[in-house]
Amino acid sequence: MRATRSWILVVIVCAFLATTLAFLGASVASFIMARDIDRATAELLDNALPSVRELTQADTRLRQLRESATATARARPPRDAAELEGHWRELDAAITAATATPWFGGELALYESQVRPALADLRRELDEFERYAGAPQGDAGLRAAAVRLENAVNRADAALESMSKLNNEQGFAAAERIARTREDAARATLYLDVGSTIVALIAALLAIEFARHFERLMRRNVELEAERAQELDLVAQRVAHDLLSPLAAVSLSLSSLQRRHKDEDTARAVQRAQRVLERSRRMVQGIYAFARSTARPTREAVTPLRAAVLDAVSALQAVEGPASLTVEVPEFEEVDVSMDRGMLDVVLSNLLSNASKYMANAQDRRITVRAGVDPERVHVEVEDTGPGVPPGFAEMIFEPYKRAPGTTQPGLGLGLATVKRLVLGHGGAVGVRNATPSGGAVFWFELPRAPQRAAAAEPAAGREGAPRADRLRPRPTG
């Protein structure tokens, strides 16, 4: 069963991790693609578009410079060349702005090989044209200067057009990358989301299937436990019935032997045999009580607790001997519990004999029985000076056939199971804890008080409502 729970936990954890990784992969992919889009967008907005804009401005200034040079050459009377210088300054400013942006691959080489020489040639031809600008119309030098300036403008225009074409191509390439990356991002996100959804669905189906499998195992385990308990009850009742008659015959024989032979040796032998017989009878009664412990208790069952405790202690000391075992019972309020006397004797005898059995190797063999009384419940503790309960064994110590690892004391592992079934069947609770870190165990149980006593105790208590569990503690002894 634990292995099944472990597999279910592993499957759920793996499914959760797979789903988380799938969604994380989608987020990482989206982030990477978004970064590529941001890079291409920055390349387009911060480089290609500003360069194209400034180069377009430069081309406009070139056309204005050509038109102004033509008008200057044809003007009558001759015009001042100051307008040409204004166009040149605007052209130079546009070229400077265009070259201030980051360079694309090959753009700097194009600028150095074509644009810069063309602009330098244009500057020289412009200076030459301005030198002839004041000559009469038709002057040969002016015409030649105008032709050379026209050619320089055309070369500069062609160079700027090449540079503008390069920036346009890079801008279109960036825009295409943006569109392609967005499309890839949308497709990848869709695939990853679908994959994540499929993984999550598979994980949910696996978890449901394992949960159903676990439920089937639990149901089957309950059925097997019920079948086993039923079989155990039948076997226990049969064994108890078969053993009680021979034990009764042996007891009669011992009594008859004791009456016929009064010598001391025979008396001691008979007493030892009777102690052995009593232990055997208690084992049979314990098995029989275990078989009957699933029966519902009757409401009329009432037992004085203190009398039952003292009788159980006396029975234990009669078997163990007062010299080898000390049993202390601090004073506590006389109270009746809702349990049959025979069943309560089985509970107390099992707890006392269990404590005595596991103190066999203790130097100080001491048992303390304490009781705490509450308006509605009674809390009884049996503390010993034995080795205590091994770590991790407290939860299963009350289960049938469960014995602590390394246990050498004889027994079937049914005594504490009988205690649990009897006490829980009467609406009570059982438990165990270690008395101290160095050793000693405290077995405890709680039972409801008899109805008539519980009703009478409430006014004296002066409290309303059910008591808290942490108030069910034995009274301190003075």
N, C-alpha and C positions, 0 to 999 in steps of 0.2 A: 504493500500500500504506500509506504514512504517512497519507494522507487517510482511508483506511478505519479505521485505528487511532484517528485523531482523532475520527471520528464515533462509533465505539464508546465511546470515553471520554466524549464529550459526552452520549451517551444514558444511560450508566450514572450519570454525575454528576447529570443532570437527574432520572432516576428516583429516585436517592437523596434529592435535595432535595425532590422531590414527596412521597415517603414520609415524610421527616422533617417537612415542613410539615403533612402530614395529621395525624400523631401529635401535633405541637405544637398544632395547632388543637383537637384533642380535649382536650388537657390544659388549654389556655386556656379553652375553653368550660366544662369541668368546674370549673375554678377560679372563673369568674364566677358560675356557677349555685350552687356551694357557698357563695360569699360572700353571695348573695341568701338562701339558706336560713339561713345564720348570722344575717343581719340580721333575718329574720322570726322566727327562734327566739328571739333576744335580745328582740325586741319582745314576744313572747308571754310569755317567762319573767320579764323584768325590768319589764314594764309592765302588760299586761292581766291576767295571773293575780294578781299582788300587789294590784292595784287592786280586782279582783273580790273577793278574799279580805277585804280591809279593809272594803270597802263592805258585804259580807255581815255582818262583825262589827258594823259600825255599825247595820245594820238590826236585828240581834239586840239591841243595846243599846237601840234605840228601843222595841222590843216590851217589854223588861224595864222600861224607864222608864214605859211606859203602864201595865203591870200593877202596878208599884209605886205609881204615882199613884192608880190605882183603889182599891188596897188601903188606901192612906193616907186617902183620902176616906171610906171605909166603916168604918174602924177605930173601936172603942169600947173603952177610952178612946182619944182621938186619939193617933196615932203621930208620932214625930219624922221630919222630912223628910230626915235625913242620908243615907238609902239612895238617895233621888233624886239627890243630888249625886254619889254614887259611880257611878251609872249614867251620869250626864252626863259625868263625867271619862273614863270608858271610851269613850263615844260620841265625845267630842272627840279622844281619842287615835287612834281608828280613822280618823276623818276626816282628821286630820293625816297619818297614815301613807299614806292613799290619795292625798292631794294631793302627797306627796313624790315620787311616781313621775313619769316624763315624761308630758307631756300629749299626748293624741291630738288630731287635728284636730277642733276644735269643743268639746273637753272643757272647756277653760278658760272659754269663753263660757258653757257650760251651768252650770258651777260658780258663776260670778259672777252669773248671772241667776236661777238657781233654788235651788241648794243653799245657797249662803251666806245669802241672805235668809231662807230657810226655817229655817235653824239659828239665825239671830239672833232670829227671831220665837219660835222654840221656847224660846230662853234667856229671853226676856222673860216668856213665859207660865209657864215653870217658876218663875221668881222670884215671879210673882204667886200661883201656886198654893201655893208654900211659905209665903207670907204668911198664907194662909187655912188652912194645914194643921192648925193647932191649934184651929180653930172646931168647935163641936158638929156632930154628924151632922145633915144636913138644913138646915144654914145656907145661905141663898140665895147669899151671896158665895162659899162653898166650892164649891157646885154649879156656879155660873157659871164659876169659875176652872177647875174640873175639865173642863168642856165646852170651854172655850177651849184648855186644854192638850191635850185629845184632838184637837182640830182642828189644832193646831200640829204634833203628832206625825204626823198623817196627811199634812200638807203636806210635812214633812221626809222622811217615808217615800217619798212620791211622787217628790220631787226626787232622793233617793238611788237610787231604783229607775231613774230616767231615766239617771243617771250610771253605774249598774251595767250597764244595758242597753247603753250606748255602749261600755263596756269589753268586755262580752261579744261584741258585734258585731266589735269590732276584734280580739279574740282569735281568734274563729272565722275572720275574714278572714286573719289571719297563719297560722293552721293550714292554711287552704285554699291560701295561697301556697306554704307549705312542701311540701304534697302535690303541687301543680301543678308547682312548680319541680323537685322530685325526679323527677317523671314526665318532664318536659321534658329534664332532665339525662340520665336513663337513655336516652331516645329519641335525643337528640343524640349521646351517647357511642356508642350502638350504630351510628348512621348514620356517624359519623366513623371508628369502628373498621372498619366494613365498607368504607368508602371507602378507608381507609389500606391495608387488606388487598388490595383490588382494585388500587390503585395499585402496591403492592409486587409483586403477582402480574404485572401488566402489565410492570413494570420488569424482573422476572426473565425473563419470556418474551422481551422485547425484547433483553435482554442475551444470552440463550441463542441467539436468532436471529442477532444480530450476531456472536456468537462462532462459530456455524456458518458464517455467511457469510465471516467472516475465515479460518476453517479451509479453506473451499473455495477462497478466493483464494490462500491459502498453498500448498495442494496444487497448484492450477493453475499457480502461479508456479514451483513446483519442477518440474512437468512441462515447462513452457516452457523453464526453464533447462536441463533435461536434453536436451530436443530441440535447443535452441540449441547446447549443448556438443557434442552428437553431430554436428550439421551442421558446426560449426566444426572439429571433429576431421577429418571427411571432407574439407572444403575445404582445411584446412591440410596434410593429408597429400598431397592431390593437387597443391597449389601447390608444396610442398617437393619432391615427386618431379619435377615439371615444371621446376623451377628448378635443381636440383642438377646435372642433366646439362649444360645450357648453361654453367653456371659452371665445371664441370670442363673443358669444352672451351676456355673462355676461359683458364683457368689453364694448360693445356697450350700454348696459343698464345703466352701471355706468356713461358713458360719457353723455348719455341723461339726467340722473338724475342730474348730476352736472350742466348742462346747464339750467335746469328748476328751480333748487333751489339754490339760491345764498347765503343763510344764512350760517353763520360760522359753526354751528353744523353739518349741512348736508355736508358741504365741508370736515370737518374733518372725518366724517364717510365714505364718498366716498373715501378719500385718504387712510384710513386704509383698506377699501375693495379692493382698487386697489393694495395696497402693497401685500395683501394676494393673490390676483389674479395673480400678477406678480410672486410671489414665486411658485404658482401652475403651472403657465405657464413654469417656468424654470424647475420644476420637470418633466413635460411632455416632454419638449424639451430634457432634459437629458436622459430620457428613450428612446426617439426616436433616439437620437444621439448614444446611446449605441447599439440600434438595427442596426443602419446603419454603425457602426464603422468598420465592416469587409470589407467595400467597398474600392477599391483602390483609392487613391487620384489622382486628375488630376494634370498634370505638370503646368497647367496655374494658379493654385491656389496660390495667393500671398496676404499676409496681412501685413500691417504695424504693427509692434509689439507694439510700444509705444502707438499708438492710441487705440489699443485693450486693453492694460493694463489699461490706464486711464479710458476708458469706463467701464471696469469691476469694477474698484475701485469705480467709481461714482455710478454705479448701486448698489453695496453693501452698500455704505454709505447712499444711498437714502432709503434703507430698514432698515438698522440698526440705522441710525441717527448718525451724526458726533460727538455728545456729548458722546456717549457710546463706540465708536470705533475709534481708530486712525490708519490710513493707510498711510504709508510713501512709496514714490517711488523715490529713488535717481535718478539723471540724468544718462542716458546712451545713447549711440549712436543710432540714428534712423536707424532701419534696418527692412527689409522685410523678412518674413519667408514663407516657402513653405507649407502653410495650408490655407484652406478656412476660411474666417472670422467667419462664424457661428460656425465651429468646434473649432476654437481657443477661441471664446467666451465661449463655453461649458467648455473647459479645464480650462481657467482662472476663470470662475465663480465657478466651482466645487472646485478648490483649495482654492479660497478666502472664499467661504461659509463654506467649511470644517474647515478652520482655525478659522473663526468667531464662528462657532458652538461649537468647543471644547475649546473656551476661555470664555464660559459663566460664569464660576465661578472665573475667574482671576481678580485680582485687577487692573492690568494694561493690558487692552485689546488693544494690538498693533500688527499690521501686517506690515511687510516690504517686498516690492516686488523689487528684484534686477535682473538685466540682465547683462550678460557678453557676449561680441560680439567677434567672431572669424572669420577669413576669410571664413570659410565654415559652421560653426554652431553657434547657439545661445543658451546660457545657462540661464535659468530663475529660480529663487528661490523665494518661498513664505515662509517667516519665521513668526512664531507666538510666543506668550508668554504663550501658554497653557501648559498642563501637559506633553507634549511630547509623544513619541511612547513607549508603554510597551516593555520591553526586550523580544526578540525573535519574535516579531510580525511584524517587518519591512518587512520580506520576503513575508508575505501573506496579507499585508494591501491593496494591489492593486488588490486582487482577488475578484470576485463577491460574495456578501453576507457575506464577512468577516468583522466582527466588533470586536474592541478590547474588551477584557473581562471587565465587569463592566460598559460598556458604557450605559448611560441613555438618551443620546440625540436621538431624533427621526431620522429615516432614514432607507433606505433599504440596504445600503452597496453597492450601484451601482455607486456612484459618482466617487470615485477614480478608480474603474474598468473601467469606461467610459474614464477617463483621460488616463489610460494606453493603452487601445485599440486604441484610436485616435492617441496618440503620436507614438506608435510603428508602427501603420499602415502608418504613414508618414515618417518612417525611423528614428525616434528619440529614446530617452531613457528617463526613469523616475526613480525616487528613493526618498528616505527619510532618514534623519538622525536627531538625537537629537541635538538641538542647543547647550545646556549646560547640564551638569549632573543634574542640579536642575530643568530643565524643558525647554519647548519650542521645537517645531519641525520645520524642514526645509524640505519642499517638493520641489523637483526640477524636471525640464524636459528640454530636449534638442531637438531642431528642426533644420533641415537644413535651411541655408539661401536661399533666392530666387536665382535662377541661375544667373540672370543678375547682381544682387548685389554682389554675391560671386565672379564672374569673375572680376568685377571692383575693388573689394577690394584687390585682390591678389597683384597687383603691388605695391600698397601703403604699404602693409604689409612687402614687401621685403623678403618674405620667400618662400621656395619651399616645396612641399609635404603637406600632410594632417597634421593638428595640433594634438598634443597630448591631451588626455582627461584631464590631470591635468592642462592644460593651459586654459580650458574653465571655467573661474571663473569670477564673476562679477567685474566690475571695481570699485576701491575704490572711495568713495565720499569725496570731499574736504570740 
